[in-house]
C-alpha cells in the first residue's frame, strides 16, 4: 500500500450497544485501529447515524476521534456523504470499521469503490444485529473489489517495514491488545 490510508469509523454509537452482535469487540478493534492511526499519522473520518435519535459515538472512542478530519452526522446509510467526499483525497485507500456490516458498511464500500477508492473492510471490526448478515455482506464487499482483512494484518500492511520509526510503538500496541484481538477474531471472524 503506497498511500497512507484513511480510517472510516462507521456509526459506532451507544444506542446500538445492546443490539449489535459483538458490539464490545467492534469497539475494542476500532479503538486499536484508531490508536494505530494516531501513531502512524493516518487521517480519520467518523460518522453517526441520526445522532439526535441514536446518540454520539461511544465514549471509549471519543478521545481518539477528537482530531478527525470529518465527524459527520448523516441520514444516508453510506458514509460517503458530501462532507466526507469533499475532504477525502481522490484515490486514497480507506479502511472501514463499524456497523452494520450489511447496511452502512456495505453501502459505504459500494460508494467508495464507485469513486475510485481501494477499500479494506476489517472483519474483526464490523458487525450487524443479526450475525448471519455479516458473512454475506463481506462476500458482497469482496465481490465489489474490497479487501476483507483483519485489523492486525491491515496495520502491518500499512507499516510495510519493521525499520520505520513507529514500529516499536505499534508492536507495543499489538502485544498489549493480544487478548482483545483473540476475542474479536473468535467472536466476529471465526464463524464467517
C-alpha positions as CSV (number, residue, x, y, z in Angstrom):
1,X,0.0,0.0,0.0
2,X,1.8,3.1,-1.2
3,X,-0.6,5.7,0.2
4,X,-1.3,6.3,3.9
5,X,-5.0,5.1,4.1
6,X,-7.8,6.8,5.8
7,X,-9.7,5.2,8.6
8,X,-13.5,5.3,8.5
9,X,-15.4,4.8,11.8
10,X,-19.0,4.0,10.8
11,X,-21.8,4.7,13.3
12,X,-20.4,3.1,16.5
13,X,-23.0,4.7,18.7
14,X,-24.1,3.8,22.3
15,X,-27.7,3.2,21.4
16,X,-26.6,0.3,19.2
17,X,-24.6,-1.4,22.1
18,X,-27.4,-3.8,23.2
19,X,-28.5,-4.7,19.7
20,X,-25.3,-5.4,17.7
21,X,-23.7,-8.8,17.9
22,X,-20.2,-8.5,19.3
23,X,-20.5,-4.7,19.8
24,X,-17.8,-4.6,22.5
25,X,-15.4,-6.4,20.2
26,X,-16.1,-3.9,17.4
27,X,-15.4,-1.1,19.8
28,X,-12.1,-2.6,21.0
29,X,-11.0,-3.3,17.5
30,X,-11.9,0.2,16.4
31,X,-10.0,1.7,19.4
32,X,-6.9,-0.4,18.4
33,X,-7.2,0.8,14.8
34,X,-7.6,4.4,15.9
35,X,-4.6,4.1,18.2
36,X,-2.5,2.8,15.3
37,X,-3.8,5.6,13.2
38,X,-2.7,8.1,15.8
39,X,0.8,6.5,15.9
40,X,1.1,6.3,12.1
41,X,-0.5,9.7,11.3
42,X,-3.4,8.3,9.4
43,X,-6.5,10.5,8.7
44,X,-9.7,9.6,10.4
45,X,-13.3,10.1,9.2
46,X,-16.2,9.5,11.5
47,X,-20.0,9.3,11.1
48,X,-23.0,8.9,13.3
49,X,-26.4,7.8,12.0
50,X,-29.1,10.2,13.2
51,X,-27.2,11.5,16.2
52,X,-30.3,13.2,17.6
53,X,-32.1,9.9,18.0
54,X,-29.2,7.4,18.4
55,X,-26.6,9.5,20.2
56,X,-22.9,10.2,19.7
57,X,-20.0,7.9,19.0
58,X,-19.3,5.7,22.1
59,X,-17.3,7.3,24.9
60,X,-14.5,4.7,24.5
61,X,-13.6,6.2,21.1
62,X,-14.2,9.9,21.8
63,X,-10.6,10.7,22.8
64,X,-9.3,9.1,19.6
65,X,-11.7,10.8,17.2
66,X,-11.3,14.3,18.5
67,X,-8.8,15.1,15.7
68,X,-11.0,13.5,12.9
69,X,-10.8,15.2,9.5
70,X,-14.6,14.9,9.4
71,X,-17.1,13.9,12.1
72,X,-20.5,14.0,10.2
73,X,-24.0,13.1,11.2
74,X,-26.0,11.5,8.4
75,X,-29.3,10.1,7.5
76,X,-27.9,8.4,4.4
77,X,-26.7,4.9,5.1
78,X,-23.4,5.3,3.3
79,X,-20.6,7.2,5.0
80,X,-19.8,8.7,1.6
81,X,-21.7,11.9,2.3
82,X,-20.8,15.3,0.8
83,X,-18.9,16.4,4.0
84,X,-16.6,13.4,3.6
85,X,-16.5,13.2,-0.2
86,X,-15.2,16.8,-0.5
87,X,-12.4,16.2,2.1
88,X,-11.3,12.7,1.1
89,X,-8.4,12.9,-1.4
90,X,-9.1,11.1,-4.7
91,X,-7.8,7.6,-4.8
92,X,-6.9,7.5,-1.1
93,X,-7.3,3.9,0.3
94,X,-9.8,3.5,3.1
95,X,-10.1,1.0,5.9
96,X,-13.5,0.8,7.5
97,X,-14.8,-0.5,10.9
98,X,-18.3,-0.1,12.3
99,X,-21.9,-1.1,11.9
100,X,-24.0,-2.5,10.4
101,X,-22.0,-4.8,8.0
102,X,-24.8,-5.3,5.6
103,X,-26.2,-1.8,5.6
104,X,-23.9,1.3,6.3
105,X,-20.6,-0.5,5.9
106,X,-21.6,-2.3,2.6
107,X,-23.1,0.9,1.1
108,X,-20.0,2.8,2.0
109,X,-17.9,0.2,0.3
110,X,-20.1,0.5,-2.8
111,X,-19.8,4.2,-2.9
112,X,-16.1,4.3,-2.2
113,X,-15.4,1.7,-4.9
114,X,-17.6,3.6,-7.4
115,X,-15.5,6.7,-6.7
116,X,-12.1,5.0,-7.2
117,X,-11.0,4.2,-3.7
118,X,-9.3,1.0,-2.6
119,X,-11.2,-0.3,0.4
120,X,-10.3,-2.6,3.3
121,X,-13.1,-4.0,5.4
122,X,-11.7,-5.1,8.7
123,X,-13.6,-8.2,9.6
124,X,-12.8,-8.1,13.3
125,X,-14.2,-4.5,13.4
126,X,-17.6,-4.8,11.7
127,X,-20.8,-6.5,12.7
128,X,-24.6,-6.4,12.5
129,X,-27.6,-7.0,14.7
130,X,-28.0,-10.4,13.1
131,X,-24.6,-12.0,13.0
132,X,-25.6,-14.1,9.9
133,X,-25.8,-10.9,7.8
134,X,-22.1,-10.3,8.2
135,X,-20.7,-13.1,6.1
136,X,-23.0,-12.3,3.2
137,X,-22.0,-8.6,3.5
138,X,-18.3,-9.4,3.5
139,X,-18.7,-11.6,0.4
140,X,-20.6,-8.8,-1.4
141,X,-17.9,-6.3,-0.3
142,X,-15.2,-8.6,-1.7
143,X,-17.2,-9.0,-5.0
144,X,-17.1,-5.2,-5.3
145,X,-13.4,-5.3,-5.0
146,X,-12.9,-4.6,-1.3
147,X,-10.1,-6.3,0.6
148,X,-11.5,-8.2,3.5
149,X,-8.8,-8.3,6.2
150,X,-8.2,-8.2,9.9
151,X,-7.1,-5.1,11.9
152,X,-3.7,-6.5,12.7
153,X,-3.0,-7.6,9.1
154,X,-4.0,-4.2,7.9
155,X,-1.8,-2.4,10.4
156,X,1.2,-4.4,9.3
157,X,0.4,-3.8,5.7
158,X,0.3,-0.1,6.3
159,X,3.7,-0.2,8.0
160,X,5.3,-2.5,5.4
161,X,8.7,-2.5,7.2
162,X,9.9,-3.0,10.7
163,X,12.6,-0.4,10.3
164,X,10.1,2.5,10.4
165,X,10.3,4.7,13.5
166,X,6.7,3.9,14.6
167,X,7.3,0.2,14.6
168,X,8.2,0.0,18.3
169,X,5.0,1.8,19.3
170,X,2.9,-0.4,17.1
171,X,4.5,-3.7,18.3
172,X,3.8,-2.5,21.9
173,X,0.2,-1.9,20.9
174,X,-0.1,-5.3,19.2
175,X,1.3,-7.1,22.3
176,X,-1.0,-5.1,24.7
177,X,-4.0,-6.0,22.6
178,X,-3.3,-9.7,22.1
179,X,-6.2,-10.9,24.2
180,X,-8.7,-8.4,22.7
181,X,-7.6,-9.4,19.2
182,X,-8.1,-13.1,20.0
183,X,-11.6,-12.4,21.4
184,X,-12.6,-10.3,18.4
185,X,-11.3,-12.9,16.0
186,X,-13.1,-15.7,17.8
187,X,-16.4,-13.9,18.0
188,X,-16.5,-11.9,14.8
189,X,-14.4,-13.7,12.3
190,X,-14.0,-17.4,13.2
191,X,-17.6,-18.3,12.1
192,X,-17.6,-16.4,8.8
